[in-house]
Amino acid sequence: MGATSLVAAGNRPHRLDSLLWSLDRPARAALELSQRPLSATLAPALLGIFLVAAASAAAGCISLSGFKLVPRLDALRAVFEALLVVVPGTTVFAIYLRLRIPARAFLAATALGLFAAGVVAACLLPLMAFLAVVAIETRSTLPLPLLFVPGIALATVGVLASRVMTSLDGSRAAYWLSRAFVFFLVAVFFLRINAAAIKVHFHVW
């Protein structure tokens, strides 16, 4: 009995490995994740939020003048504001249009998207540091890592959740709703970034 339990424990995949594997099949993984307790559904989202926040804070310390200890997190704030605005609205529209996309499955898809965004954001950090070093040495312009890392993270969430939506429901309405989801995520993000830039401008004046 003890040997059997040890073998079963050894054959059980690691939770992190199973999460990474689920990113290869997001629609099926979202359905499976939606059937688990709410804490298990939200766990990938919490891990992804931590990774995105840590990577964005680290990227915010990179500038053309070198490394600074106090990053600005306006872009990171814009990412979460875009998600808080667009995700509930998309869920309501999916219910109104009677799409075959359960609200819990869409929540799970967003959670998987956040986890994927965290992995992507963490993987971008070495590239951002390298570009910053090259830009400082050559005195060339560099796209702000502070904006680039959160923006790529938000795009990852949008693309993965959109893919899940079209996989669960192949109707034309689901197709256009998935495109609208990505569009409004990007629109709210850049509107919030522009508002923060205007606020900084007036503060300087």
N, C-alpha and C positions, 0 to 999 in steps of 0.2 A: 504494500500500500504506500509506504514511504517512498520507495523507488519510483513508483508510478507518478506520484505527485511531483517528485523532483524532475522527472522527464517532462511532465506537462509544463512545469515552470520554466524549464530550459527551452522548450519549443515555443513558448509564448513570446510573440514579438514585442520588442521594446516599444513603449508608448510613443516616444519621439520618432522612432523609425516608422511606426504605423502612420503617424501624422504626415511625415514626409512622403510616404508611399501614397497616401490619400490625395496628395496634390496632383498625381498623375491621372486620377479618375475622380474629379471633383463632384460630378453630379451624383454618382453612386455613393460617394463618401458623405455628401451633404444629406442624402436621404437616411443613411445609416446613423449619422450623427444626430439628426433630428429626432430619432426614436429613442435616444438615450436621455438620461436626466438633464435638466437645464444646466446644472453645473458642468457636466461633461460637454455640453454643446458650447458653452461659453469659454471653456478652458483654452482652446486654440486662439480665441480672440484676445484673451488676457495676455497670453504669451506673445502674440503678435504685437499687441499694443506696447508691451514692455520693450520688445526688440526695436520697433519703429521709433519709440521715444528715445531710447538709448542711442541708436544710430543717428537720429536727427540732432540730438544734443551734441554728439561727438563731431558730426559734420558742421554744426554751427560754430564750433571752435576753430574751424579752418578758414583762413582769410588770406588775401594777397600779401598782407603785411606780416604774415606769420600765424602763429597759433595764439588764440586768445582764450582766457579762462571763463568768460561769461558769454555764452551764446545767446542769440535772439531766437526765440521759438515761435515766431508769428506763423511761419509756414506749417509747423507741426500743429498749432492750434487751428489753422485753416483746414487741415486734413480732417480732424475730428469733428469740426463744425459742419463740414460738407457731409460727412457720414451721418451725423445726427439729424441733418435736415432731409437728406435724399433717401436714406434707407426706409424710414417709416412711411414717407410718401409713396415710394415704390411698392411697399407692402400693401398699402391701402388700394392703390390702383390695380394691383394684381388680384386682390379680392373682388374689387368692383367689376373688373373685366372677366371674372370667373375663369381665370387661367388655372391650369393644372400645376400650380406652383404653391404648395402649402407654405403658410407664413413661417412655420418652424423650420422648414427646409431652406427657405431664403435666409433666415437668421443663421442657420448653420453654414450656408454658402458664404455669407459675409464674414463669419468667424474664420472659416478656412482661408478666405481672401486676406484677412488681417494677418493670419499666421504666415501665409506666403509673402505678404508685404514685408513682414519682419525679417524673414530670411533674405529677401532681395536687398532690403536696406542694409542689413549687416554685411552682405557680400559686397556692397558698393563702397564701403568705407576705405578699404585699401586703395581702390581706384581714385577716390576723392583725395586721399592723402598724397598719392603719387602726382596727380594733376596739380595739386597746390604747390608741391615742391618744385615741379617743372615750371609752373607759372611764376613763382617767386624768383627763380634763377634766371629765367628769360624775360621777366617783366612783361609778360603777355597777359591778355585778358582771360578770365576764367569764369565760366558759368558758376554762380554761387552754389556751393554744395549745400548750403542752408536751405535753398529752394529746391535743388535738384533731387536730393534724397527723399524728402517727404512727397514730392510730386510723383516720383517713380513708385513710391509705396502706394499712394492713392490710386494710380493707374493700375497697379497690380490687383488691388481689391476690386476695382470696377470691371476689369477684364475677366477675372475668375468668376465673380458673381454673375456677370452677363452670360458667360459660357454655361453656367449651371442653369440659368433661366431658359435658355434656348434648348438645352438638352432635355429638361423636364417637360417642356411644352414647345412643340414645333410649330405652333400656330403663328400667323402673321402678327397678331396682336402681341404675343410674347416677344417676337423678334424686335418690333419697334419699341416695346417697353424696355427691353434690355439696352437698346441703343440710347434711349432717352435717359436711362439710369446712368450710363457712362457720361453722357453729355452734361447732365446737370451736376454730377460730381465734379467734373472739371470746371464748369461754369461757376459754381459756388466757391470752389477753391480759389480761382483767380480773382473773383470779385472780392473775396476776403483778403487776399494778398494785396490787391490794389488799395483797398480801404486802409489796411495797415500802413502801406507806403505813404498814402496821403496824410495819415495821422502823423507819421514821423516827419514828413515834410513841414507841416504846419507847426509841429513842436520845435523844429529847428529854427523856423522863422520867429 
